[in-house]
């Protein structure tokens, strides 16, 4: 009996990125892709990269990893920068380890 397997390229076609749009201090909107999210010491964090829709632009793109803290207020959830250096260091190490394992990144 033949196994029922989905071809790899069909899996890639089904991929839908998790996008968030953030507004900077000047009111300009920027779209990011959420590549990972995790909890650390009771707080939720997200690892984002600038979203590039055109695959041809991806080769030349500067994809800096941006770490954001998820907060909540009366209006709902929001993303905020991580201002504390020690917190940023801990969270960046956590994501570095998680992403290295997932994407097989070497340093």
SVG drawing of the C-alpha trace seen along z (x, -y; Angstrom):
<svg xmlns="http://www.w3.org/2000/svg" viewBox="-10 -62 40 64">
<polyline fill="none" stroke="black" stroke-width="0.4" points="0.0,0.0 1.4,-3.4 2.0,-6.0 0.2,-9.3 2.9,-12.0 2.7,-15.7 5.5,-16.9 7.9,-19.4 7.1,-22.1 3.3,-21.7 4.0,-22.3 5.9,-25.5 2.9,-26.7 0.6,-26.3 2.8,-28.5 1.1,-31.6 3.4,-34.0 2.2,-35.4 2.4,-39.1 2.2,-42.1 2.2,-45.8 3.8,-48.3 3.9,-52.1 7.1,-53.9 7.5,-57.2 7.0,-59.1 3.7,-57.3 5.1,-55.2 3.9,-51.6 6.3,-48.6 5.3,-45.0 7.1,-42.2 6.9,-38.4 6.7,-36.6 9.3,-33.8 9.0,-32.7 7.3,-33.5 8.1,-32.2 7.5,-32.9 10.4,-33.9 9.9,-34.6 6.1,-35.0 6.3,-37.4 5.6,-36.7 8.2,-37.7 8.2,-37.6 11.1,-37.4 10.3,-39.4 12.1,-40.0 11.1,-42.6 8.6,-41.1 9.7,-40.8 7.0,-39.6 9.1,-39.3 11.5,-36.3 13.9,-38.0 14.4,-40.9 15.0,-38.4 18.5,-37.5 19.8,-41.1 17.7,-41.9 19.1,-42.9 17.0,-40.7 17.8,-42.0 16.0,-40.1 13.8,-42.3 12.7,-41.2 9.5,-42.6 7.7,-42.1 4.0,-41.4 2.1,-43.6 -1.6,-43.9 -3.7,-46.9 -7.4,-47.8 -7.4,-48.0 -5.8,-44.6 -2.4,-43.2 0.4,-45.4 4.1,-45.0 6.8,-47.0 10.5,-47.2 12.7,-45.5 14.5,-48.4 16.3,-46.6 19.7,-45.4 19.8,-42.4 16.3,-41.3 17.2,-41.8 20.4,-39.8 18.4,-36.9 15.7,-36.9 18.1,-37.2 20.1,-34.2 16.8,-32.2 15.7,-33.0 19.2,-32.5 19.2,-28.9 15.6,-28.2 16.2,-29.6 19.6,-27.9 18.0,-24.5 15.1,-25.2 16.9,-26.7 20.2,-24.8 22.2,-28.1 25.9,-28.0 27.8,-30.8"/>
</svg>
